[in-house]
Amino acid sequence: MKTIYLIIILTISYYSYAQKSNAIITYQYEFINIYDYENTNEESNLQGLIIPLDTKNIESIENPLVEKYKTIYQKKGVKDIDVQIQLLTKIKLILDLEEFYLIKYRIIENGNLSNISIIKIKKVNNNIFTELDKPYPELDIFEKLLMFVNARLLFEFTYNEGDSDIPMINKLIPKVIDENGIILLDTLLRELIKNKKVLEKYIEK
């Protein structure tokens, strides 16, 4: 699968209505980068990057994910299990000068694919990354979007001006991007769910 980079230089705002008031909470994401992991194994027809659980020289951003499942399988105490991680899509965003990552992945156990999961990671200093251990409402909308789509589909919404080769995207762009060019993330998610059947082959299974 071809790696796709999506960089949004302009601020994206996500408007969320507070449950107990009429106030509107606005989250502004100063920088966003999203891409699909590339399949580097010519013998595999699976999408994404497949890495063994015992990988040692893994990029530091993915370390919390690898260590998480190493711990899980060590606690299980089960031997002779072939475990791999299928890395699918990664989002990087900066919020209030803090750096966050969301990684979409599956676990492959003895050739069997798990359901899609997402891990949320925070950069705590130069090369140290850790899994978030508390809720971050600011990341919820990205987690929900990531469960549905890959970088390619989000790229279509961000960089097209009604000339996508996916007809439904052209119809949805006026609904999900306001007059200032800001992507309305909650509207985008709602429209993706609403048009799931039409966009089926572009939406994650």
N, C-alpha and C positions, 0 to 999 in steps of 0.2 A: 504494500500500500504506500502510495506516495505521501511523504510528510508534508503537512500543510501548516504554515505559520499564519497566525492571525494576530496582528498588533493593532490595538485601538489606542491611538494617541489622545484623542479627545476624551474628556470625562464622560463616563456613563453614569446615569442616575437611575436608581431603583427606588420607586416610591412604594411605601408600605403603610397601610392604614393601621394605626394602633388599635388594639382590641377594645380598650376601655376609654377611648377618647376620640375626638374628631381630628386629632393632630395627624399630620403626615410626616413620616420619618423618611428622610432622604439620605441614601448611602451613595457616596461618590467614589468611584473607582478610578484612580489616576492613571493606571497603566494595566493593560491586560494583554497577555500572550497566551495563545492556545494552539496546540498542535496535536496531531495524531502520531503515535509511535509508529515507526516503520518496521515492517517485517524484514529482518536481515537473514532469515533462515530460508534458503532456497528449497529446502526439503519440506517445509511446512506451508500449508495453504491457509493457515489461520491468520487473521488480521492482527496487527499490533506486534509488539516486541515480546518474545517469549524468553524468560530468564529462569534458570533453575533456582530453587530455593537456597541451595548451598553456594550461590554466587558470592564471591568475595570482593571483587573489584567493582561493585555497583556504584553508580553515580550517587553522590551524597543525598540528593533530594529524594531518591527512592529508598534510602536506607531505612526510614521508619516503617515502611511497608514490608520490606524483607524481614526486618527484625521482629515485627509483629507476628508474622506467620512462622518464623523459626521458633519463637517462644510457644506458639499454639501447638505445633507438632511435637515439640520436645515434651510438653506437658502430657500430650496424648500417649507418649511412650510407644508408639507403633513403629515398627521397623519395616523395611522393604516397601516403602511407599514412594513412588516417583511423584514429586510435587514441583510444579512450575507456576510462575506468575505470568499471566498474559496482560501486559501493559497496553492500554488502548488509547486513552486521551489524557492530556495534562493541561490544566489551566493554571496560569500564574497571574496573581493580581496584587496590587498594592493598595492598601486601605489605611488611611491615617498614618502613613509612612511605615507601615508594617507589611511584610511580604508573606503571602499565603500561596499554597498550592493545593489543587484538588486533582487527584489521580483516579481515573476510572480503570478498573481492572477485573479480571477473573482469576480464580484459582483453578489449575488443572491438576487433578489428582488421579494418577494412573490412567491418564487419557480422558477423563471425564471433566467436562467444563462445569464450573459453578455458575450461579447467577451473577450478573454484573454487580459490583460493589464500588464504593467511592471512599477513599481515605482523604482526610483533610490534614494538611501539614503546614506548620509555621516555621519560618526561618528565625532562629533566636540569636544567632550571630553569624560571623563570616561563613563558616562551612558547617554549621550545626543546624540540623533540622529535626523537628519533633512532631509527633502526631498530636493534634489538638485534643486536649483532655476536658474541654468544656464547650458548651454551645456557643456558636457565633452566628446569630441571626443574619448578619450581613452576607454570609456565604450560602445561606439556604437556597436562594434562587438559582445560584450557579450549580449547586448540587442537583437540584431538580432538573435543570436544563441538561446537565451532563448525563443524567440517566437516560435521556431521550435521544440526544444527538451526538454527532462527532464534530471535529473541527471543520470538516468540509461544509456541512450544512450551516453552521454558524457563520462561516466565511461568506456563504452566499447572501446571508442577510446583511452583513456588514459592508461588503464592498461592491454590491450590485446596485444599479440604478434602474431596476425594472427590466434588465436585459439578461436575466439568468436563463440557463438552458433547462431549468426546472420550472414549468409554467406556474405551478402553485406558489412558488417563491415570489414571482412577479406580482401575483394577486395579494400576497400577504404583506409585502414591503410597506405599502402605504398605511397599513393598520398597525404595524409594530415599530415604525420609526416616525417620530414627531417632526414638526416643522423646523426644529433646530438640529435635526440630524441625530437626535438621541434615541438609542434603542430602548424601547419600553420592555424591559425584560419579563415582567409579569404578564404583559399582553402577548409577548412572543411565546411564552410557555403555554398560555391558554390556547393560542391559535394552533400550536403544534399538537396539542392534545385533541383539539377539535378536528383537525385535519389529518389525524394519525393514519387513517386508511390510505389516503391519497399519497402521503409521503412515506408509506411503509418501507420501501426499499432503502430510504435514506435514514431511517430511524433505527437506533440500536435494538437488537433483539435481546 
